[in-house]
Amino acid sequence: MTLQHHMISGAPDPVAPFSHAVEADGWVYLTGQMPFAGTSIDEPYPQGIAAQTHQVMHNLRNVLNGLHLDLAQVVQVRIYLLHFDRDYDAMNTVYATYFAPGQRPARTCVGVSGLAKGALIEIDMVARRP
């Protein structure tokens, strides 16, 4: 098995030592993205869970697009919420707009005690090349 480690131009800079994605045998594992509005990890996050969810999805799309993939190839998603009970419904409302009904990836969503740089949400994905 050959591993390819990808760093995507235009995606946010890493907040820790990791690759934006790692690929093995057509499977692509995207590192969790934070709601940075640009590439610098020192930029402020958008305010509120809805805006942060949109930004995280935008950042994940940038990584996917840099790999010549899109959301249609995503098979699994994990969502991490800082304030699970408060933000779950609002996050779901935004998240649902990114995938067609009946074509949504498998998903796990968990509440956590903290996220990097004080984010409200982080999302990672697994995609498969066609």
Backbone as JSON, one array per atom type, in Angstrom:
{
  "sequence": "MTLQHHMISGAPDPVAPFSHAVEADGWVYLTGQMPFAGTSIDEPYPQGIAAQTHQVMHNLRNVLNGLHLDLAQVVQVRIYLLHFDRDYDAMNTVYATYFAPGQRPARTCVGVSGLAKGALIEIDMVARRP",
  "N": [[0.84, -1.17, 0.0], [0.56, 2.18, -0.87], [1.04, 5.34, 0.49], [-0.18, 8.63, 0.11], [0.55, 11.86, 1.0], [-1.12, 14.83, 1.39], [-0.94, 18.33, 0.99], [-2.86, 21.12, 0.63], [-2.98, 23.84, -1.47], [-4.25, 26.97, -0.62], [-5.99, 26.02, 1.28], [-6.75, 26.21, 4.82], [-3.96, 26.89, 6.97], [-2.3, 24.33, 8.84], [-3.16, 23.69, 12.28], [-1.7, 22.12, 13.82], [0.81, 19.48, 13.68], [0.11, 18.02, 10.84], [-1.18, 16.49, 7.79], [-3.29, 17.85, 5.2], [-4.79, 15.92, 3.97], [-4.7, 12.36, 3.64], [-4.01, 9.74, 1.46], [-4.89, 6.46, 0.53], [-4.9, 3.73, -1.46], [-7.07, 4.72, -3.02], [-8.82, 5.59, -1.1], [-9.54, 8.49, 0.73], [-8.58, 10.39, 3.37], [-9.62, 13.04, 5.12], [-8.29, 15.51, 7.14], [-9.7, 16.93, 10.09], [-11.34, 20.02, 9.7], [-11.19, 23.43, 10.68], [-13.09, 26.43, 11.44], [-11.73, 28.56, 9.99], [-11.65, 31.57, 8.2], [-9.87, 32.24, 6.28], [-6.56, 31.45, 5.14], [-4.78, 31.71, 7.23], [-4.12, 30.67, 10.53], [-4.48, 32.45, 12.51], [-6.56, 34.1, 12.02], [-9.77, 35.44, 12.91], [-12.64, 33.45, 13.86], [-15.81, 33.02, 12.16], [-18.87, 34.28, 13.62], [-20.98, 32.34, 15.68], [-22.72, 29.15, 15.44], [-23.95, 28.41, 12.98], [-22.67, 29.99, 10.98], [-20.04, 29.15, 11.41], [-20.26, 26.43, 10.78], [-20.89, 26.54, 8.03], [-18.45, 27.68, 7.16], [-16.55, 25.71, 7.85], [-17.42, 23.62, 6.19], [-16.96, 24.84, 3.73], [-14.15, 25.01, 3.83], [-13.5, 22.28, 3.88], [-14.49, 21.54, 1.36], [-12.65, 22.95, -0.2], [-10.31, 21.46, 0.28], [-11.13, 18.96, -0.74], [-11.63, 19.73, -3.44], [-9.04, 20.46, -4.18], [-7.98, 17.98, -4.43], [-9.22, 17.02, -6.6], [-11.79, 16.06, -6.12], [-15.19, 15.92, -4.88], [-18.05, 16.72, -2.78], [-19.76, 14.64, -3.41], [-18.27, 12.32, -3.41], [-17.83, 11.74, -0.78], [-17.9, 9.49, 1.85], [-18.1, 9.17, 4.57], [-18.55, 11.06, 7.55], [-17.4, 12.9, 10.36], [-18.43, 14.82, 13.04], [-17.63, 17.29, 15.37], [-18.77, 18.89, 18.17], [-18.6, 21.72, 20.24], [-20.57, 22.73, 21.97], [-22.83, 20.71, 22.32], [-25.67, 20.17, 22.93], [-26.78, 22.75, 22.67], [-26.07, 23.54, 20.04], [-26.59, 21.53, 18.16], [-29.04, 21.22, 16.6], [-29.07, 23.59, 15.0], [-26.64, 23.32, 13.64], [-27.2, 20.97, 12.17], [-29.2, 21.91, 10.45], [-27.77, 23.59, 8.73], [-25.78, 21.79, 7.78], [-27.29, 19.87, 6.4], [-27.85, 21.11, 3.99], [-25.75, 20.64, 2.3], [-25.7, 18.1, 1.24], [-27.56, 15.93, -0.83], [-30.85, 14.73, -0.08], [-31.17, 11.3, 0.68], [-28.71, 10.76, -0.37], [-26.74, 11.1, 1.45], [-23.7, 11.01, 3.37], [-22.49, 8.42, 5.64], [-22.52, 9.15, 9.16], [-21.17, 10.53, 12.17], [-21.72, 12.3, 15.15], [-20.44, 14.1, 17.78], [-20.25, 15.45, 21.1], [-17.77, 17.53, 22.5], [-15.15, 18.49, 24.81], [-13.48, 20.55, 24.17], [-12.07, 22.43, 21.44], [-9.59, 23.16, 18.93], [-8.17, 26.37, 19.1], [-10.48, 27.52, 20.14], [-12.78, 26.95, 18.61], [-16.21, 26.31, 17.64], [-16.98, 24.1, 16.24], [-15.74, 21.24, 14.48], [-15.0, 19.33, 11.62], [-14.36, 16.24, 10.09], [-13.62, 14.06, 7.29], [-14.11, 11.14, 5.21], [-13.35, 10.15, 2.0], [-13.9, 8.56, -1.21], [-12.21, 7.72, -4.11], [-13.64, 7.77, -7.38]],
  "CA": [[0.0, 0.0, 0.0], [1.29, 3.44, -0.95], [0.35, 6.49, 1.08], [0.12, 9.96, -0.42], [0.24, 12.91, 1.97], [-1.49, 16.0, 0.61], [-1.13, 19.67, 1.52], [-3.64, 21.77, -0.41], [-2.82, 25.28, -1.59], [-5.5, 27.7, -0.43], [-6.68, 25.51, 2.47], [-6.16, 26.8, 6.02], [-2.73, 26.34, 7.51], [-2.55, 23.41, 9.94], [-2.99, 24.17, 13.64], [-0.85, 21.11, 14.45], [1.57, 18.79, 12.63], [-0.68, 17.04, 10.08], [-1.46, 16.74, 6.38], [-4.7, 18.13, 4.95], [-5.41, 14.64, 3.63], [-3.82, 11.23, 3.35], [-4.7, 8.86, 0.53], [-4.4, 5.08, 0.48], [-5.7, 2.85, -2.31], [-8.29, 5.38, -3.45], [-9.51, 6.15, 0.06], [-8.95, 9.78, 1.07], [-8.92, 10.75, 4.75], [-9.43, 14.48, 5.3], [-8.14, 15.99, 8.5], [-10.75, 17.85, 10.52], [-11.13, 21.43, 9.39], [-11.69, 24.43, 11.61], [-13.81, 27.47, 10.7], [-10.93, 29.71, 9.58], [-12.19, 32.2, 6.99], [-8.77, 32.37, 5.32], [-5.56, 30.4, 5.32], [-4.03, 31.92, 8.46], [-4.77, 30.16, 11.74], [-4.65, 33.55, 13.44], [-7.76, 34.86, 11.67], [-10.9, 35.11, 13.79], [-13.7, 32.61, 13.32], [-17.13, 33.66, 12.05], [-19.63, 34.19, 14.86], [-22.14, 31.46, 15.73], [-22.56, 27.79, 14.9], [-24.35, 28.33, 11.56], [-21.59, 30.56, 10.17], [-18.86, 28.29, 11.53], [-20.53, 25.2, 10.03], [-20.7, 26.88, 6.61], [-17.03, 27.9, 6.88], [-15.87, 24.42, 7.89], [-17.78, 22.91, 4.96], [-16.23, 25.52, 2.65], [-12.75, 24.59, 3.93], [-13.42, 20.88, 3.45], [-14.64, 21.53, -0.09], [-11.37, 23.38, -0.77], [-9.41, 20.31, 0.31], [-11.63, 18.0, -1.73], [-11.39, 20.26, -4.79], [-7.6, 20.38, -4.42], [-7.7, 16.58, -4.75], [-10.1, 16.71, -7.73], [-12.95, 15.36, -5.58], [-16.21, 16.82, -4.34], [-18.85, 16.13, -1.71], [-20.42, 13.42, -3.89], [-17.41, 11.18, -3.13], [-17.66, 11.59, 0.67], [-18.63, 8.32, 2.35], [-18.24, 9.21, 6.02], [-18.28, 12.36, 8.17], [-17.45, 13.01, 11.82], [-18.62, 16.2, 13.46], [-17.33, 17.51, 16.77], [-19.41, 20.13, 18.61], [-18.23, 22.17, 21.58], [-21.82, 22.87, 22.75], [-23.67, 19.77, 21.61], [-27.11, 20.39, 23.11], [-27.14, 24.07, 22.17], [-25.77, 23.8, 18.62], [-26.85, 20.38, 17.3], [-30.1, 21.48, 15.61], [-28.65, 24.63, 14.05], [-25.61, 22.72, 12.79], [-27.86, 20.05, 11.24], [-29.9, 22.69, 9.44], [-26.76, 24.0, 7.74], [-25.13, 20.6, 7.22], [-28.22, 19.2, 5.47], [-27.87, 21.81, 2.69], [-24.58, 20.24, 1.51], [-25.87, 16.75, 0.68], [-28.92, 15.66, -1.27], [-31.54, 13.68, 0.67], [-30.99, 9.99, 0.08], [-27.32, 10.61, -0.82], [-25.89, 11.65, 2.52], [-22.71, 10.05, 3.87], [-22.59, 7.95, 7.02], [-22.08, 10.28, 9.98], [-21.14, 10.51, 13.62], [-21.61, 13.64, 15.73], [-20.18, 13.98, 19.21], [-19.91, 16.62, 21.88], [-16.41, 17.49, 23.02], [-14.89, 19.48, 25.85], [-12.7, 21.64, 23.64], [-11.57, 22.34, 20.07], [-8.46, 24.04, 18.69], [-8.36, 27.81, 18.93], [-11.8, 27.94, 20.62], [-13.84, 26.74, 17.62], [-17.45, 25.66, 18.06], [-17.18, 22.91, 15.43], [-14.7, 20.68, 13.61], [-15.55, 18.23, 10.84], [-13.45, 15.5, 9.23], [-14.32, 13.27, 6.28], [-13.46, 10.11, 4.41], [-13.9, 10.12, 0.63], [-13.41, 7.46, -2.04], [-12.09, 8.08, -5.52], [-14.51, 6.94, -8.24]],
  "C": [[0.89, 1.24, 0.0], [0.44, 4.54, -0.35], [0.78, 7.76, 0.38], [-0.34, 10.97, 0.63], [0.04, 14.2, 1.2], [-1.57, 17.27, 1.48], [-1.73, 20.48, 0.38], [-3.43, 23.28, -0.37], [-4.18, 25.96, -1.45], [-6.33, 27.19, 0.73], [-6.02, 26.15, 3.7], [-4.88, 26.11, 6.45], [-3.07, 25.39, 8.66], [-2.34, 24.07, 11.3], [-2.08, 23.23, 14.44], [-0.09, 20.39, 13.33], [0.74, 17.68, 11.96], [-0.75, 17.44, 8.62], [-2.93, 17.09, 6.24], [-5.46, 16.85, 4.64], [-4.32, 13.6, 3.41], [-4.64, 10.24, 2.52], [-4.04, 7.49, 0.52], [-5.37, 4.25, -0.35], [-7.05, 3.45, -2.69], [-9.15, 5.92, -2.34], [-8.78, 7.42, 0.47], [-9.49, 10.21, 2.42], [-8.59, 12.22, 4.95], [-9.33, 14.8, 6.78], [-9.27, 16.94, 8.84], [-10.37, 19.28, 10.23], [-11.81, 22.3, 10.44], [-12.35, 25.54, 10.79], [-12.99, 28.72, 10.37], [-11.47, 30.26, 8.27], [-11.12, 32.42, 5.93], [-7.79, 31.24, 5.56], [-4.78, 30.54, 6.62], [-4.81, 31.4, 9.66], [-4.94, 31.24, 12.8], [-5.86, 34.42, 13.11], [-8.9, 34.49, 12.6], [-11.91, 34.22, 13.07], [-14.95, 33.45, 13.08], [-17.9, 33.44, 13.36], [-20.8, 33.22, 14.71], [-21.93, 30.13, 15.02], [-22.93, 27.7, 13.43], [-23.22, 28.83, 10.67], [-20.34, 29.69, 10.24], [-19.05, 26.98, 10.78], [-20.34, 25.45, 8.54], [-19.21, 27.01, 6.29], [-16.26, 26.59, 6.89], [-16.17, 23.63, 6.62], [-17.07, 23.53, 3.75], [-14.76, 25.06, 2.65], [-12.56, 23.14, 3.5], [-13.58, 20.75, 1.94], [-13.35, 21.97, -0.78], [-10.37, 22.23, -0.8], [-9.85, 19.28, -0.72], [-11.33, 18.47, -3.16], [-9.91, 20.22, -5.15], [-7.15, 18.96, -4.77], [-8.53, 16.09, -5.93], [-11.24, 15.79, -7.32], [-13.99, 16.39, -5.2], [-17.04, 16.06, -3.3], [-19.54, 14.85, -2.13], [-19.58, 12.17, -3.61], [-17.2, 10.93, -1.63], [-18.53, 10.42, 1.14], [-18.88, 8.37, 3.85], [-17.81, 10.57, 6.55], [-18.31, 12.2, 9.68], [-17.5, 14.48, 12.16], [-18.38, 16.28, 14.96], [-17.91, 18.87, 17.16], [-18.99, 20.47, 20.03], [-19.44, 22.25, 22.5], [-22.89, 22.01, 22.09], [-25.16, 20.09, 21.73], [-27.57, 21.72, 22.52], [-27.08, 24.16, 20.64], [-26.16, 22.68, 17.65], [-27.9, 20.67, 16.22], [-29.69, 22.51, 14.57], [-27.57, 24.1, 13.11], [-26.24, 21.8, 11.76], [-28.59, 20.78, 10.13], [-28.94, 23.13, 8.34], [-26.18, 22.79, 7.03], [-26.01, 19.95, 6.15], [-28.23, 19.85, 4.09], [-26.73, 21.35, 1.78], [-24.7, 18.87, 0.84], [-27.33, 16.54, 0.33], [-29.56, 14.59, -0.39], [-31.39, 12.34, -0.07], [-29.58, 9.73, -0.42], [-26.35, 11.18, 0.21], [-24.92, 10.58, 3.02], [-23.09, 9.53, 5.26], [-22.01, 9.05, 7.91], [-22.13, 9.95, 11.46], [-21.01, 11.95, 14.08], [-21.47, 13.48, 17.23], [-19.93, 15.35, 19.83], [-18.52, 16.45, 22.47], [-16.21, 18.61, 24.03], [-14.05, 20.65, 25.36], [-12.27, 21.36, 22.21], [-10.46, 23.38, 19.89], [-8.9, 25.49, 18.49], [-9.77, 28.27, 19.28], [-12.93, 27.8, 19.62], [-15.05, 26.09, 18.26], [-17.65, 24.32, 17.38], [-15.91, 22.53, 14.69], [-15.34, 19.51, 12.89], [-14.4, 17.58, 10.06], [-14.26, 14.59, 8.31], [-13.44, 12.15, 5.75], [-14.15, 10.1, 3.05], [-13.28, 8.93, -0.11], [-13.34, 7.93, -3.48], [-12.99, 7.18, -6.35], [-13.69, 5.93, -9.03]]
}
